[in-house]
């Protein structure tokens, strides 16, 4: 969902909710999956500025818009979880993000995603909202 919205340069909470409604109408998803998708998508889009600032700080040699779209959005989701879901251990968040990057990203994605998220996780205690 985020990848698609990012591709169209339309990462806003309103457009995310509209897109999620279309998906809800077109596909049969378990309630828990729909709720988690909505939570993550709207959470990222509502907090995009703060998330992107943290990602930009952690990826010092890469401009955010130059990151591979898959990597950028995997990192955004994990950063949202790191910042706004402190009850989830950061190791779990990072492991899941790396697994997704390994499956859907490029050759260097898993190492890059791991490195950026590790820096964000180390600093999260002082920035949890």
C-alpha positions in Angstrom: 0.0 0.0 0.0 2.7 2.5 1.0 4.8 1.5 -2.0 1.9 2.2 -4.3 1.1 5.6 -2.7 4.7 6.5 -2.7 5.0 5.7 -6.4 2.3 8.1 -7.1 3.7 10.7 -4.7 0.4 10.6 -2.8 1.4 9.6 0.8 -1.3 11.3 2.7 -3.6 9.9 5.4 -6.7 10.7 3.4 -5.5 9.0 0.2 -4.2 6.0 2.2 -7.7 5.6 3.8 -9.3 5.8 0.4 -7.0 3.3 -1.1 -7.5 0.9 1.9 -11.3 1.2 1.4 -10.9 0.2 -2.3 -8.7 -2.8 -1.3 -11.3 -3.7 1.4 -14.0 -3.8 -1.2 -11.9 -5.7 -3.8 -10.3 -8.4 -1.6 -11.4 -10.6 1.3 -8.9 -10.1 4.1 -9.2 -11.3 7.7 -10.3 -8.6 10.0 -7.0 -8.6 11.9 -5.0 -8.1 8.7 -7.3 -5.3 7.6 -7.0 -3.6 11.0 -3.2 -3.9 11.1 -2.8 -2.7 7.5 -4.9 0.4 8.3 -3.0 1.0 11.5 0.4 0.9 9.8 -0.6 2.7 6.7 -2.3 5.6 8.4 0.3 5.6 11.2 3.1 6.1 8.7 1.2 8.7 6.6 0.1 10.7 9.6 3.7 10.7 11.0 5.5 10.8 7.7 7.5 14.0 8.4 8.8 12.8 11.7 9.5 9.3 10.3 11.3 10.6 7.3 13.4 13.0 9.4 14.6 10.0 11.5 15.3 7.9 8.4 17.2 10.8 6.8 19.3 11.2 9.9 20.1 7.5 10.1 20.9 7.2 6.4 23.5 10.0 6.3 25.0 9.1 3.0 21.7 8.6 1.2 19.0 11.1 0.4 15.6 9.8 1.2 14.2 10.2 -2.3 17.2 8.3 -3.7 16.5 5.2 -1.6 14.9 2.2 -3.4 11.2 2.5 -3.0 10.9 -0.9 -1.4 13.7 -0.1 1.1 12.3 3.3 1.9 8.8 2.0 2.7 10.0 -1.0 4.7 12.1 1.4 6.7 9.2 3.8 7.2 6.9 1.0 8.5 9.6 -0.3 10.9 10.5 3.3 12.0 6.8 3.9 12.8 6.8 0.8 14.9 10.0 1.7 16.6 8.7 5.2 17.5 5.1 4.6 18.2 4.9 0.9 19.3 7.5 0.8 22.1 6.0 -2.4 23.5 7.3 -4.4 20.5 11.0 -5.3 21.0 13.2 -3.5 18.5 14.9 -6.8 17.6 11.5 -8.2 16.4 10.8 -5.1 14.4 14.2 -5.1 12.7 14.1 -8.8 12.0 10.8 -8.6 10.3 11.8 -5.6 8.2 15.1 -7.3 7.2 13.1 -10.4 6.1 10.8 -8.3 4.0 13.8 -6.4 2.5 15.5 -9.7 1.7 12.4 -11.0 -0.1 11.3 -7.9 -2.0 14.3 -5.6 -2.1 17.6 -5.6 -4.0 20.8 -7.4 -3.3 22.0 -4.9 -0.7 18.6 -4.2 0.8 18.7 -6.4 3.9 22.1 -5.0 5.0 21.0 -1.4 4.4 17.6 -1.8 6.1 19.3 -3.5 9.1 21.9 -0.7 9.4 19.4 2.2 9.2 17.0 0.6 11.6 19.7 -0.3 14.1 20.7 3.3 14.3 17.1 4.4 14.8 16.5 1.7 17.4 19.5 2.7 19.4 18.2 6.2 19.6 14.5 5.4 20.1 14.4 5.6 23.9 14.8 9.3 23.9 12.3 9.9 21.0 9.3 7.8 21.8 6.2 9.9 21.5 
